[in-house]
Protein backbone atom coordinates (compact mmCIF):
# COMPACT_ATOMS: atom_id res chain seq x y z
CA UNK A 1 0.00 0.00 0.00
CA UNK A 2 1.34 3.45 -0.79
CA UNK A 3 1.98 6.07 1.88
CA UNK A 4 -0.79 8.26 0.44
CA UNK A 5 -3.29 5.45 0.83
CA UNK A 6 -2.06 4.86 4.39
CA UNK A 7 -2.42 8.54 5.24
CA UNK A 8 -6.02 8.56 4.04
CA UNK A 9 -7.06 5.34 5.74
CA UNK A 10 -8.04 6.07 9.38
CA UNK A 11 -7.81 2.40 10.36
CA UNK A 12 -4.21 2.11 9.23
CA UNK A 13 -3.44 5.36 11.06
CA UNK A 14 -4.67 3.82 14.32
CA UNK A 15 -2.13 1.04 13.96
CA UNK A 16 0.84 3.37 13.39
CA UNK A 17 1.04 6.23 15.91
CA UNK A 18 4.20 7.67 14.33
CA UNK A 19 2.37 8.05 11.04
CA UNK A 20 -0.50 9.76 12.87
CA UNK A 21 1.88 12.32 14.36
CA UNK A 22 3.51 12.95 10.97
CA UNK A 23 0.10 13.37 9.35
CA UNK A 24 -1.00 15.78 12.06
CA UNK A 25 2.16 17.86 11.64
CA UNK A 26 1.57 18.14 7.88
CA UNK A 27 -2.14 18.96 8.20
CA UNK A 28 -2.98 22.49 7.08
CA UNK A 29 -6.43 22.15 8.61
CA UNK A 30 -5.02 21.42 12.06
CA UNK A 31 -2.56 24.30 11.80
CA UNK A 32 -5.40 26.63 10.85
CA UNK A 33 -7.46 25.91 13.96
CA UNK A 34 -7.78 28.71 16.44
CA UNK A 35 -6.69 27.67 19.89
CA UNK A 36 -8.65 28.84 22.87
CA UNK A 37 -9.91 27.23 26.02
CA UNK A 38 -13.60 26.75 26.62
CA UNK A 39 -14.84 26.22 30.13
CA UNK A 40 -18.61 25.77 29.88
CA UNK A 41 -18.96 24.40 33.41
CA UNK A 42 -17.39 27.40 35.13
CA UNK A 43 -20.70 29.22 35.35
CA UNK A 44 -24.11 27.71 36.06
CA UNK A 45 -26.52 27.77 33.16
CA UNK A 46 -29.37 28.83 35.42
CA UNK A 47 -28.57 31.64 37.83
CA UNK A 48 -29.37 30.76 41.43
CA UNK A 49 -31.67 32.98 43.48
CA UNK A 50 -30.86 33.89 47.06
CA UNK A 51 -33.74 31.66 48.17
CA UNK A 52 -32.38 28.67 46.25
CA UNK A 53 -28.90 29.18 47.71
CA UNK A 54 -30.38 29.49 51.23
CA UNK A 55 -32.40 26.28 50.75
CA UNK A 56 -29.31 24.45 49.55
CA UNK A 57 -27.27 25.70 52.52
CA UNK A 58 -30.03 24.64 54.94
CA UNK A 59 -30.21 21.18 53.34
CA UNK A 60 -26.43 20.78 53.53
CA UNK A 61 -26.42 21.90 57.18
CA UNK A 62 -29.18 19.40 58.04
CA UNK A 63 -27.22 16.56 56.48
CA UNK A 64 -24.02 17.65 58.22
CA UNK A 65 -25.86 17.79 61.57
CA UNK A 66 -27.16 14.22 61.32
CA UNK A 67 -25.46 11.71 63.57
CA UNK A 68 -24.72 9.01 61.02
CA UNK A 69 -22.84 6.77 63.42
CA UNK A 70 -25.83 6.53 65.75
CA UNK A 71 -28.13 5.84 62.81
CA UNK A 72 -25.78 3.12 61.54
CA UNK A 73 -25.57 1.51 65.00
CA UNK A 74 -29.37 1.56 65.34
CA UNK A 75 -29.74 0.03 61.90
CA UNK A 76 -27.29 -2.77 62.60
CA UNK A 77 -28.78 -3.66 66.01
N, C-alpha and C positions, 0 to 999 in steps of 0.2 A: 504494500500500500504506500502511496506517496505521502510526503509530509503535508501537502496541502489537504489531502483527504483526511489525514489524521487530525489536522487542526480544525476541520469542520465537523468532525464526528465527536459529539459530546461523550459518548460511551468510551471511546478510546482515550479521551482526555482524562477521564476519571482514573484510568489505569496507569497513567504516566504523569505524576505531579510536576516533574520538571518541565514537561511540555506545556502544562497548564500555566506555569509561571512565565515561560517564554511567550506564550500566546497573550497573556494578560499584559506583559510589558510592551508588546507590539500593537496592542489594540488602541486605535485612535478614539474609539467610543469611550473606553474607560478613562483615557487621558482627558477627554472633554467633559467629564462629569464634574459638576461643582461639588465641593466638599464642605459640608456644614453639618453640625450636630443637631439632631432633633430630639427633644425631650418632651414627648406628649404627656407623660405621667407626672410632670413637675407640678402642674396646676390641676385642680379638680375641674371636671367638665361642668358640674353644677355647683354654683357658689353656695356655700353653707350660710344659713341664717344664724343669728345669735341664739335663737331658740333651739335649733338643731344641734349646735355645738354644745349648749348647756345640757340638753337631753343626753348627748353622747357622753359628756363628762360625768353626769349623774349615773348613767348605766355602768361606766367603767369603775366609778367609785364603789358602787354597790357590789360589783363582782370582786373588787379588791378587798372589800370588807368581809366577805364571806369566809367562814372558817372551814376551809376545805378538808383539813385533817380530821376535824370532828365529824364532818359529814361522811368521810371515807370510813372512819372507824365505826360509825353507826350503821353504815351500809354493810360492812363486813361482818358485824356481830348479829 
